[in-house]
């Protein structure tokens, strides 16, 4: 099974693009993507078909492709976009970046980060808040790299972000160093990555999940090299400069 996909532009006008993505081997990932200068979001075709009362399925159970690409579907997606834009603008007005992007699916979060960066509707501290939320939600290695770079960018632009990070982690530090853990198993990522935890039991869970005989590695990180500390649930530390310890 592969994640290869085909994409077709269904609509392009006034800086608005609607694209259909089709995954031949994994059809349940099929989706439509709306994008303009301000927002982007994906939508499930079945839900849109229901919303616009399109005859999505033929009598024999096959997909009615012609109806899926009908103008009714495009109109519905444009209508949803207008609603999402209002949500975004309300978030901008209230300086609430999470509310402004609440319509984003996991697939949209990384691309939306670029739009937030370019549009400059929020401060760097607010953008950093969005990045942390997005990082916690996505499940894509490519997205982790982009968002960790975004953390670094915001920290360099607003020194108070680094001060907040150090303040939040200082109780766990010894001479500006903290000990963290990372669970590694044969189905997962490399030994070194971006995400670590202060809780060894959390690392053990990731090492053993999916019936894998994984291991837990121990790392030392300087508090000045921490890009984020998510002090809830997994007690996650994000850093590009963790030192693997031989223990």
C-alpha positions in Angstrom: 0.0 0.0 0.0 1.3 3.4 -0.9 0.4 7.0 -0.3 0.6 8.0 -3.9 -2.2 10.3 -5.0 -3.7 12.0 -8.0 -4.8 15.6 -7.9 -7.2 17.5 -10.1 -8.0 21.2 -10.0 -11.8 21.5 -10.0 -12.0 25.3 -9.6 -9.6 28.2 -9.9 -10.8 31.8 -9.8 -9.9 35.1 -7.9 -7.0 33.4 -6.1 -9.3 30.6 -5.0 -8.3 27.0 -5.8 -10.3 23.9 -5.1 -8.4 20.7 -5.7 -9.5 17.1 -5.6 -7.0 14.5 -4.1 -7.5 10.9 -4.9 -5.5 8.0 -3.4 -6.0 5.0 -5.7 -4.9 2.4 -3.0 -6.4 4.2 0.0 -9.7 5.8 -1.2 -10.9 6.7 2.3 -8.2 9.4 2.2 -9.8 11.1 -0.8 -10.5 14.7 -0.1 -11.1 18.2 -1.5 -8.9 21.1 -0.5 -9.9 24.7 -0.6 -7.2 27.4 -0.6 -7.0 31.1 -1.0 -4.7 33.9 0.3 -6.1 33.7 3.8 -7.2 30.2 4.7 -7.0 26.6 3.6 -8.9 23.5 4.7 -9.8 20.0 3.5 -13.3 18.5 3.4 -14.5 15.0 3.1 -16.3 14.5 -0.2 -19.1 12.4 1.3 -20.0 15.1 3.8 -20.0 17.7 1.2 -22.1 15.6 -1.1 -24.7 15.2 1.7 -24.6 18.9 2.6 -25.3 19.8 -1.0 -27.8 16.9 -1.5 -25.8 15.5 -4.4 -26.5 11.9 -5.5 -23.1 10.6 -4.4 -23.8 6.9 -4.8 -25.4 5.1 -7.8 -28.0 2.4 -7.4 -25.4 -0.3 -7.7 -23.3 1.3 -4.9 -20.6 2.8 -7.2 -19.5 6.4 -6.9 -21.2 8.9 -9.1 -18.1 10.8 -10.2 -19.9 13.2 -12.4 -22.1 14.4 -9.6 -19.2 14.7 -7.2 -17.6 17.2 -9.6 -20.8 19.1 -10.1 -21.2 22.9 -9.6 -23.4 22.1 -6.5 -20.4 20.7 -4.8 -18.2 23.7 -5.7 -20.9 26.1 -4.4 -21.2 24.2 -1.2 -17.4 24.3 -0.6 -17.3 28.1 -1.4 -20.1 28.6 1.1 -18.2 26.7 3.8 -15.1 28.8 3.0 -17.0 32.0 3.6 -18.1 30.7 7.0 -14.5 29.7 7.8 -13.3 33.1 6.8 -15.7 34.7 9.3 -14.3 32.4 12.0 -10.8 33.4 11.0 -11.5 37.1 11.1 -13.3 36.8 14.4 -10.2 35.2 15.8 -8.0 37.9 14.4 -10.2 40.6 16.0 -10.2 38.8 19.3 -6.5 38.0 19.1 -7.3 34.3 19.5 -5.3 32.3 17.0 -6.7 29.0 18.1 -10.2 30.1 17.4 -9.2 31.6 14.1 -7.9 28.2 12.9 -10.4 25.9 14.6 -11.8 24.8 11.3 -8.5 23.2 10.2 -8.2 19.5 10.0 -4.9 17.7 10.9 -3.9 17.8 7.2 -4.3 21.6 7.0 -2.3 22.7 10.1 1.2 22.8 8.5 0.0 24.7 5.4 -2.0 27.1 7.5 1.1 27.9 9.5 2.6 29.4 6.4 -0.5 31.5 5.8 -0.4 32.8 9.3 3.3 33.6 8.9 2.8 35.5 5.7 -0.4 37.3 6.7 1.1 38.6 9.9 -2.3 38.9 11.6 -0.9 37.6 14.9 2.1 38.3 17.1 5.1 35.9 17.2 4.0 34.7 20.6 0.5 33.9 19.3 1.9 32.2 16.3 4.1 30.1 18.6 0.9 29.1 20.5 -0.6 27.9 17.2 2.5 26.0 16.3 2.5 24.1 19.7 -1.2 23.2 19.2 -0.6 22.1 15.6 2.5 20.0 16.6 0.4 18.2 19.2 -2.3 17.3 16.6 -0.5 16.3 13.5 0.8 12.8 12.7 3.3 13.6 9.9 7.1 13.6 10.1 7.3 16.3 7.4 5.0 18.5 9.4 7.0 18.1 12.6 10.2 19.4 10.9 8.4 22.4 9.5 6.7 23.3 12.8 9.8 22.8 14.9 11.5 25.3 12.5 8.6 27.6 13.1 9.1 27.3 16.9 12.8 28.3 16.4 11.8 31.2 14.2 9.3 32.6 16.7 11.8 32.2 19.6 14.4 34.2 17.6 11.9 36.9 16.9 10.5 37.2 20.4 12.9 36.6 23.2 10.2 36.5 25.8 9.1 33.1 24.4 12.5 31.6 25.4 12.1 33.2 28.8 8.7 31.5 29.3 10.1 28.1 28.2 13.0 28.3 30.7 10.7 29.4 33.5 8.3 26.5 32.8 11.1 23.9 32.8 13.5 25.2 35.4 12.1 23.0 38.2 13.1 19.9 36.2 16.7 21.1 35.5 20.0 20.5 37.2 22.7 22.9 36.3 20.6 23.9 33.2 20.4 20.3 32.1 17.4 18.0 32.0 17.1 14.3 31.6 14.5 13.1 29.1 13.5 9.8 27.6 12.4 8.5 24.2 10.7 5.2 23.3 12.0 3.5 20.2 10.6 0.5 18.4 11.1 -1.2 15.1 7.9 0.3 13.6 8.7 3.8 14.7 11.1 6.7 13.9 14.8 6.9 14.5 16.5 6.9 17.9 17.0 10.6 17.8 14.1 12.9 16.8 12.4 16.0 18.0 10.1 14.8 20.8 11.2 13.5 24.2 9.4 13.1 27.5 10.2 13.8 31.2 8.1 10.7 32.1 9.9 7.4 31.6 6.6 5.5 31.7 5.4 7.5 28.7 8.6 6.5 26.8 8.0 2.9 27.8 4.5 3.0 26.4 5.8 4.3 23.0 8.5 1.6 23.0 6.1 -1.3 23.7 3.0 -0.3 21.7 1.9 -2.3 18.7 3.5 -5.4 20.5 7.0 -4.1 19.7 10.0 -5.1 21.8 11.3 -1.6 21.9 13.7 0.2 24.1 13.8 3.4 26.1 16.8 5.7 25.4 17.9 8.4 27.9 18.9 11.9 26.7 20.4 15.1 28.2 19.1 18.4 26.9 20.3 21.9 27.8 17.3 24.1 28.8 18.6 26.7 26.3 18.1 24.2 23.5 14.5 23.5 24.3 12.0 24.7 21.6 8.9 23.8 23.6 7.7 22.2 26.8 4.2 20.8 26.6 3.5 20.3 30.3 0.4 18.1 30.0 -0.3 14.5 29.2 3.0 13.3 27.9 5.2 16.0 29.5 6.7 16.5 26.0 10.0 18.3 25.4 10.8 19.4 21.8 14.5 19.9 20.9 16.9 19.5 18.0 19.9 19.1 20.3 19.3 16.2 22.6 22.4 14.2 23.7 22.0 10.4 23.8 23.4 9.0 27.1 24.9 5.6 27.5 23.3 4.3 30.7 
